[in-house]
Amino acid sequence: MMNPRRLQPLPSSSAEAATVDDMDPRVWRRLPQPLVDRVLACLPTPSFLRLRAACRRFYHLLFSSPFLHSHLLLSPHLPFFAFVVPSAGHLLLLDPTTGQVPSWSRLPLPLPPVAGGPAAFSPAAASAGLLAFLSDASGHKTLLLANPITRLLAALPISPTARLSPTVGLAAGPTSIIAVVAGDDLVSPFAVKNISADTFVADAASVPPSGFWAPSSLLPRLSSLDPRAGMAFASGRFYCMSSSPFAVLVFDVAANVWSKVQPPMRRFLRSPALVELGGRREGAARVALVSAVEKSRLSVPRSVRLWTLRGGGHGGPGGGAWTEVARMPPEVHAQFAAAEGGRGFECAAHGDYVVLAPRGPVAQAPASALVFDSRRDEWRWAPPCPYVVAHGGGGIVGGAGFLVFAYEPRLATPAIGLLDATAPVALHGMHG
């Protein structure tokens, strides 16, 4: 459970070290149970999941509301990334914080029926330990929220507007859920247009606490959304990319109003992605744009750059100013360009980390994903994923259709209790 030697004062010499004995196990057995629970509540989620098999009491802490509340407050936040392949049946988790080399693990996924089957769902968004799955069938959409750790599933009320393949944004807190379903309005059985967005709001202080769909909001004219790109959330606003030409759409949740912001170098962007950067520090969350830049002039070499948006993009069309904060070094970019091969890449950010994963086959690539530590201004290749994805060609990056989300494994996701959640079918641990 715990190593008592760690609690001893450091010996002043090797001779003294040889005389230090472990504490009597009988002393540890007599520790007050609330103190033991307090120590367990401070463990990271993966560590506790491995420890829960030590005894029956530790296992049953997973069903204790007071312990889950303490764990939510005391356990460290983990800036993991979840790679989701719908056919795999599990999440592939990348931990960028493990020393010099990021590490992989695997987590079983409470996946609804696989894509292609009746009433199928596909991964669409993630926030605060929850994954969102959107129904594939055209029409009024169903959005499922799932906690992969506790296997809890809860469905939002059916969306009020019929859509084909909308873009989804999710922002969950301890006692609130905000979900946005935007674009691809079915104006007829044979035609879609990007006209509106529906917003679902649930809060413990709202009436009813189980939430409601707010009145639909109108998207800016000539919007063209990509469902795979998803949305970023920062300071009460959702951000998503519009293409042809590129623009950043900003949705103010409180005002229920959309606006448009021009991105930097929009004529030369390729595979742009909007992410939330620095969200682990209070008040530090800001929206960032990550994109490949390709310009024919020799004075602007090809690169991958990262900009942050000042001013949040509010204040009317064109509001906000972009500042370039990072650029991929030439030698790293040469490797990344060879791996990506012009097919584009998936991108997500969590805390101070940004991960970029090339799409499609990665012939002769040194690694499966590239991790950028924005605080240290450091680029690192992750090792190849050791887990083979069924029907995916031998790895997450080799398979088609994978998505990457910022994901924090949490034992407690109390916001899901605002909805009509089903009972957990099993409790699963992380492997790796």
N, C-alpha and C positions, 0 to 999 in steps of 0.2 A: 504493500500500500504506500508507505512512505519510508524513506531511508533515514533513520535517525542520525546517522553519521553526518548528514548535511547540516544538522542543527547544532553540532558541536563547534566550539571555537577552533580555529585553525591552529594546529600545533606549531611551536616555534622551531622545532628541529625534527630530523628524521627519527632520532631516538625517542623523542616524546610521542611521535606519531605511532610508533610501534606499541606504546602502552595504552593508546586510546581504545576503549572497548565500546561496542554498541550498547545502547541502553537496554535494560532488562525488558524483554517482550511483555512481561506482566504489567509494566508501567503503561505501555502503549495500549494494552487492552482496557485499561481503566480510564483512558481519556474520555471526557464527557462526549456523548454522542453528538450534541449540537456543534461541538468544536470540530469533530471529524467531518460532519456534513458541511461545515463552513469551508474546510480545506478542500473537500471534493467539489464544492461549488466554484472554486477558483480555478479548476482545471480547464484547459481547452476542451472543446467538445470531442475531438478525436481521442484524446487521452482518457476522458471519462468513459467513452464507449468501449475502449479496450479494457478498462478497469472493472466495468460493471459485471463481468463474469467472475470476479473474485469471490463474491458471496451473494446470497439471496437478497440481503438487505440493500446492497448497492444496486442491484438490478431494479428493485422496487422503488428506488428513488426517482426513477423515470416517470413514475405515476404520482409523485408527491408534488402538489401545487406549490407549497412553500419552498421546496428545494428548487423546483424549476424557476420560480421567481428569483431566488438568490443566484442561481446560475446565470440567468439572463443579465443580472446587474454586475456580477463579479467576474465572470469568465472573460478572458481576453478575446478581442475581436480578431477574426482570422480572415485576411484578404484573399480567399481562395478564388479560383476560376473553375467553372463547371462547363465541360464540353458535353453537349447533348447530341446523341445520335438516336433518333426515334426507334430504330430497329434493334438497338443494343440492349435495352432493358436495364441500363445502369448509367450513372454519371461517371465521367472521368474527371477527377479533380486534380488541379495543379496548384501546388503550394509554392509561391515564389519566395517565401521567407526563410526556407531551410538552408541557411549558410550560403555558400557560393553556388550551389547547384540546386535548382528547384526540383521538387519531388512530386511524384504522381501517386494517387490512390484511387480507389474505386468504391462507389456507393450505389447500392441497388436503388432503382427508381420506381416509385409507385405509378407506373405508366398506365394511362388509360388505353383502350384498344389501339393497336398499332395503326399507323397511317395506311390507308388503303382499305381498311375494314369498315364495317358499319359503325356509325357514330364515332369516328376516329378523331383524335386530338393531336395537335402538334405543339411543341414548345414555343413559347412566344415572348416571355419576359421573366425576370427574377428580381427579387428585392427582399432584404431582411430575412434570409433563410427560407423564403417561399419561392416556388417555381410556378409560373402561370402557363396553362395549356389552353389553346383555343380550338374550338370545334372546327373541323375541316369542311363540313357541309355548308354550302351557301345558304344564306338566309339570316334569320335572327341568331346571333352567335351566343354560345355558352362558353364562359371562361371558368376554368377550374384552377383552384389554388391548391398546392400540395407542399407539405413538409416532408422531404425524403427521409429524414431521421425518424420521425414518429409515425410516418405513413398516413398522416391525416390528409383527407381530401375534402374540399368544400367548394361548392359551386356558387358563383354570383347569379343573380336573377338574369334571365335571358335579356340580351341587349335589345333596345327598342327599335333600332334601325337595321333593316336587312342589308347584309354586306357579303362580298365574295372573299377577298383575302386582305383584311385590314391590317394596319400597323397597330401594335399594342404597346402601351406603356404601363408600368406598375411602380407604385411607391407605397411601401408598407412600413408602418411604425409599430411600436408596442401596442397601441390602442387605436390604430386607424389604418384604413386601406383606401388608396386612390388608384383607380384603373381607368385608362383612356383607350378607346377603340376608335381608330380614325381611318377614314378614306374607304375607297372601293365600294361606294354606295351602289346598291342594285336599283338603278332607276327603271329597269325593265328586266324580264327574264334573260335578255340577251345583251344587256349593256350595263357598264359600270362607269361611275364618275367619282372623282375625289371632291365631294361636296361638304361633308359634315363630319363631326366627331361626337361620340357619346362618352360621358364621364360618369363613373360610378364612385360614390363617396360613402364610406362607412366609418363611423367614429363612435367611441363609447359614450360620448356626450351628445351625439345627435339623436334625432327622433325621426324614424326608428333607429335604434343602434345597429340593426342589421344592414342598414344602408339603403341607398336609393340611386336611381339614374337621374342625373341633373338634365335640364333641357339641353338639347343638342346645340353645339356651337358650329359656326361656319368656318371652314378652312379658307385660307387666302386663295385668291384666284390663281389658276394655272398650277395648282399643286400636283405633284406626282410623287407618291410615296412608295417606298420599297419595304414590304413587310419584314424582310430579313434584317434590315438595318435597325429596327426597333427604335426605342426612345431613351434619352437620358433625362434624369430628373435632378434639379438643383434649385434651392431657394424658392420652392413653391411653383416652379415652372417645369414643364416638359419640353424637350427639344427633339426634333427629328429632321432628317434630311429630305429635301425635295430635289428631284433631278430634272434635267432638260429645261432650263439650265439649273445648275446647282443653287440651292438656297437653303437656309436654316429656318424652319418653322418653329415658333415659340408659342406655347400655350400657357397662359396665366390661369391657374386653376381657380383662384378666388374670383377673378373677374369673368371667367368663362369666355375668354376672348383669345383669338389667335392673331399673331403678327408674323412678319417676315424680316429676317436679317440676312444681309449679304455675307457670304463666307469670303475669306481671303483667297486670292489667286483662283477664283472659281472657274476660269476658263482652262486651267491646267491641272485640276484635281482628278484623281482616279481612286476609286474605292474609298471615298470619304466616310468617316464614321464619327458619330458624336458620343462622347462618354462623360461620365461623372468622375472627376479627378479630385483626390484629397478628401473624400467624404468621411473618412474615419475621424478627422479632427473637427471639433465643434466650430461651426461657422466657416470652415475652410472649403466646403464643397463648391466646385465651380465646374461649368461645362467646358469641355475641351473638344477640339476637332483634330482627328488623326487622319492623315491622307497621304497617299503617294502623290508626288508632284512631277509632272512631265512637261517640259517646255523645250522647244526646239533650239532656242538660243543657247550658245555655249556658256553664257554668263549666268544661267540658271540651271545648274546640273540636276539630273534626276535624283530624287531623294524621297524619304518619308519624313514628314514634319508634324509637329504637334503645336497647336495654338490654343490659348485660353481666351475666353470671352469676358471682357470687363463690362460691367453695367448690366449684365443679365439679359441684354437684348430687348428690354422694354423701352417704352417711350416712342413707339411708332415704327414705321418701316425704316429699316437700315440702322435701328438703334443698337448701341453697343460697339465696342472696338476690340479687334483681335490682336493678340500679342504672341509672336512666335516664342515658345519657351524651350523647344528641343528640336534637334535634327539628327537623324540617324547618321552615324559616321560612315564615310565612304566605304571602308573595308567591310563593315557590317551590312551596308546596303547592297554591296555586290553579292554577298552570300544570300541575303534575303530575296533579291531580285531573281537569282538563279532558282531558289526554292519556289517562289511564287509564279514565275513563268508567265506573267501578264494575266493570270486568272483571277486576281484579286485576293483579298484576305479578310478573315473575320477579326474583329477587334473588340476588346472590352477593357474597362479600367475598374480597379478596386483599391480604394485608399490611394497610396502613392504609386501603385503598380499599374502598368499597361501591358496587355498581352496581345500579340499580333500572330495569327495563325494562318499560313497560306492555304488556299483552297485547292482541292484536287491533288493529283499525284505530286510527290515531292522527291523526284529523282535527284540523288546526289546531294540532298540537303543535309547539313550537319546536325540538325535538330528539328523537332516537330513544331516548336513554337518559340517565339522571341519575346523576352520579358524586358520591359524598360522600367527601371526604378527612377522615378522622377525626382525624388529627394536627393539621390546620390548622382543623378545624371549618368546612369550606368545601364548598358545594354548587355543582356546575357541570353544565350541559347539555353532552352530547357533540354534535358535529355530526351531521347525518343520515348514515346509512351510505351510501357511494357505490356499493356493489355491489348489483346487483339479484339477488334470489333467485328462481330458476325455480319456478313454481307457488306462489310465496309472496305475490303481491300487491304486488311492487315494493319489498321491503325486509324486513329481519329483523323489525321490529316490526309490519309490516303482514301478515306471514305467520302462519299458524296452526301451533302445535306447536313453536315454537322453545324452546330451553332455554339457560340461561347458566351457565357454570362458571368457577371460578377456574382459570386455566391458565397455566403457565410454559413457554414453548418451550425445550426442552432437546435438545442433540445427544446426550447420554448419559443413558440411563435404565437403569442396570445392574440394577435390581431385576427387569426383565422377563427377564433372563437366567436367573433362577431357574426360569422356566417353559420349556416347549418352544417357543421362539419360532421363527417362520419367518424365512427370509432376507429382507432388504429387497428389494422389487421395484423401487424407484427412490428417488432422493433429491430432495426438493422444497424449493423456497424459498418465501419469503413475498413477496407482492405488495402494494404499497401504500406 
